[in-house]
Amino acid sequence: MRIDTPAAVLFALVLTAASCQSWKVEDVQVRGREYDAAAQATRVTLTFEVSDGGFPVQTLGLENIHVIENGVIASSESVASTHAETQRMPIALLLDTSASVYRSEQREPVWTAAREFVDGLRQDGFECSLYRFARTVEQIDSIDALEVDPATLPEDQRWTSLYYAVLTVLDERPDAIVVVVSDGADSYSQNMGVAGLASVVERVEADQRRVHTIGFGEVAPELDRQGIRATTALRRLARYGTYQTTAGGSEAFLDVYEHVSQRMKTVYTYEYLSPQLEGAHEIEVEARAGRRWGRSDPIVLRAEPEPEPEDEALEETEPEM
């Protein structure tokens, strides 16, 4: 069978390009748009992030960024400016407060280490939000909220919805690094509409979310309702993070602290002139450097219409006598 050489070469190039697409361009937001009378165009300001395997790409210039409007790449003459700003990434700490935790001898040391972890991050300027979970998950103001009499725990706190809690925090804090502390396997998430561990891991991988997990107590013997060991689940959730245990005391939190305290995100601000003066049009942002590239999901921008010229006031004149 004869192979059409040009077609084969083109097919190979497409495969090569696809295999090299590793960047994620995400969180594209329109920060400003206004009609520019001098340019006879709409001046649009966008912000977005570019990451590679969960790490920010920080060195892109004008030549590396392209805006695509309705399938057409904006010309280089239309680009006004671009700059990058490095920001600290927020942290979400998710603490297991099921009944088994309150029976654990490690409870107080772990919560003390967690309190020091949060205090250290906040002193270093990080935003740190706290959540507790058992059957359900809720946000709390401080770790002091966990100090309750075990005898007063509600009956449903015997259950652990680990997978449901992780998905909830991923949804509520799409920009945050998530740190999970748990002593056992999931026992209730399927009742909360979560199919199982695989669906959570799929979400973590699709969004390249950085999740760190810390296991304490008798984690190893625990199995979830699909027969997956708790240690296996915690390791798989930490696809882009780390898995630790508290066997070494507070060192687990210290290790995670070293990782998250160095995490930054790079937000690009990109300003360009759009010839689209009216109606809605679709925008994508593409970042490319060598064989590395990525393209955002499309967003819809409604252009600001060109302002109508103001009518000149008619001067009233007195009739001649």
N, C-alpha and C positions, 0 to 999 in steps of 0.2 A: 504494500500500500504506500503510495507516494504522499509525503507530508508537504503541505504548502509552507515553504520556509518563512515568508513574512508573517503569515498567520501564526506559525509556531513560535516565532520570536516575540510577537505581540502577546501571545498567551503566556509565555514565560515571564515577560515583563510584568504582566498583571499579577501573576502568582508571586513574583518577587516583591512587588509593591505591597500586596496584601499581607505577606509574611512579615514585612518590616513595619507595619502599622502597629505601634506599641503605645503611643501617647493617648491620653484621654484629655479632650478639651471639653470642659464642663462649666456649669454655673454661669452661663452667658446671661448677662443682664443689661438692659438698656438703662443707662444712668442719666442720659440727657439727649434731647433732640430739639433743634430749633431751625427755623428757616434763615438761611444766610443770603441776604439780598445781593451782596457783592458777587458771590459765587453762583447765584441763581440755583441753589441746591439746599438740601437738608443736611445740617451738621449733626452727626450722630456720635454719641459717646457710649462705648461698650466696656464692660468689665468681664473678665473670664479667668479661669485657671487652667494650667496645663500640667499634667503629671505623668510620670513614667513609673509604672509598677507601684504607685502609691507615693512616690517621692516627687516633689515639685521640680519642674523644669524652669530654671531661673535666668537663662541667658539669651532669651529670644529678642531679636530686634525687628525693625520694620520689614526687613527682607524675608523674615521667617513667618510672618503673619499675613493671612489673606482673608478678606471678607467676601463671601459669596452671596449675592442677592439674586433671588429667583433663578439660581443655577448659573449666574454669570459672575466671574471674579471681578471685583472692583479694581479699577486701574490704579497703578502706583501713584499717578498724579493726584488722585482723590484723597490720599492718606495725609492727614494733618499731623498726627503725633502718636507715639506710644511710649509708655513707661511701665515699669514693674515695681511693685511694693511688696516687701516681705512682711508677713504678719504671723503672730503666734496662733497655732491651731487650738481651738477650745477642746477641753477634756470632759468626758462624761464617765463618771464612776458608778458602776452598777453593782450593788451589794445584795447577796443572797441573804434573806432574813426568814427562811423557812424554819419550822420548828426544830429541825435537826441542828441548825446553826446554834440555837440557844442552848442546846444540850452539849455542845462541843466545848472541850477545855481550851481550845484555841480561840474561842470567840473574842475574849477581851484583848489578848495580844494582837489579833488580826485587826480589830477595830481601832486599837491604838495606833498601829502602823498605818492604817488607812487615813486616820485623822492627820497624822504627820505628813503623809503623802499629799493630801489636799492642801494643808497649810503651806507646805513648801512650794507647791505649784502656784498658789495664789500670791505668795510673797514674790515669786518670780514674774508676776504679771500675767499668768494664764487665767482664763476664765474656766472654772471647774464647776460643773453641775453634778448633783448627786441623785441617785435613784435607789430605791429598795424594791425587791421583788420576792414574792412567794407564789401564791396562786395568780396574783395580778402584779402590776408594776405601777409605782407612783414616784413622783419627784419629791424630794425632801430638802429642807433648808440646811441641815447639818447632820453630822453623824450622831450628835446627841439625841436625835429623834429615835435612834435605835435602842436606846437605853430604857427598856421596859421590863416589867416583871414577867418572866416566862410563863407563870401561872395564869396570866391574863391574856395570853395569845388567843386570837380567834381560832375556831376549829379548822377553818379552811387554810390556815397557815402551815398545815402539814404538807401541802403540795408545793412543787417547784416547777414553775413555768419559765425555765431558762431560755428556751428558744423564742418564745413569745416576748419575753422581756428584752432580749437582744434586738429583735426586729422592731419592737416599739421604739427603742432608743435610736436605732438607726434611722427610723422615719422622723422622729422628733428633732434629732440633732444631725442633719445630713452633712454638716461640716466638721463634726467632732471626731476625735480619737476616742474609742470606747475601751474602758478597762472593766473587765468582769471578774468578780470575786464570788466563787461558789464552792460549796462543800459536797455537791452530789449531782446525780443525773437528773435530767428533765423527767417529770412525771405527770405533767398536766397540759402542756402546750397544745396537744391535739384537741383538747376540749375548748381551746381558745381559737381554733381555726388554723393552726399551724401544722402542716403535714408532718414535719419532722426535721431532723438536723440537715438533711440534704438541701431543703428549700432555703434555710438560713445561710448555709455555706455558699450556695449559688448566688444569693444576694450579695454577700461579702465579696465574692470574686468578681461579680459583674460590675460592682461599683468601686472595686479595689479599696475597700474600707479597711482601715487599720484598727484591728481589735486585739487587745492584749488580754490574756486570761490568767487567773491565779486560782489554783485549787488548794483547798485546805481541809484538814480532817481526813476521814476515811473515804477518799474520793475513788480510789482504784476499784473496789468491789462493786460500785454502783452501776446499774444498767438502766437505760431509758426504756420506754415501752416498745421500742423496735430492737432491743437487745444490744444497743451500742453502749460501750463503756463510757463513763463520765470523763475519764482522762482522754479518751479518743475524741470525744465531742469537744472538749476544751481545746485540744490541740488543733482540731480542724477549724474551729471558729477563729483561731489565731493564724489564719492563712497569711496575712500580711503583718502580723505582729509577733508576740512572743508568748510562750506558755511557761508558767512558773508554778512552783508549789511553795507552801509556807513552811516546809520541813526545815528550812534554814532560817526560820524566824522572819525578821523584817527585811531580809536581803531581797526577797521577791519583789517587794514594793520599791526598794532602792534600785533594782535592776530596771524595772518598768519606768521608774522616774528618769533614769538616765536616757532611756529611749524617747519618752514623750517630751522631755524638757528641751530636746534638740529639734523637735519637729516644728517646722514652719510651713507656711503655704505662701505661694507667690501669686499675687493678684495683678493681672495685666489690665491697664486702662488704654483703650485704643479709640482714637478719634478719626473720623473720616467724613468725606462729603458724599452724600448719596444723591444721584440724579432723580430718584423717585420722589416726586413732590406730593403725590396724592395717593390715597388708598392704602391697602395693606400689601406688604411684600415679605417674603421669607428670607431669613438671614441665617447663614452658617458661618462659623469661624474655623479656619484651618490653620494649623501650626505645622511647620515643616523645616527640618534641618538635616541635610544629607538623606539618608535612608529612613530616618525616624520622622513620623508624622502622625497626625490625628485630626479628626474633624468632629465638631460639636453636633449635637442634635439640632435641628432647625428650630428657630423661634420666629414668631410673626411680629413684625413691626408695622404699626400704622403711622404713615408719614404725616407730618404736620402740613396742612395745606398752605399754599402761598397766601399771605394776607392780602386782602383786597385793599387797593389804594383808597385813602380817605377822600371823600368828596370835598372839593374846595367850597368854602362858604361863599354864598352869593352876596355881594354887597348891595345894599338897598340904596337907591338914589332918589333924591327928592325930584319930583317932576318940575320941569321949568314952568315958571309963571309967564 
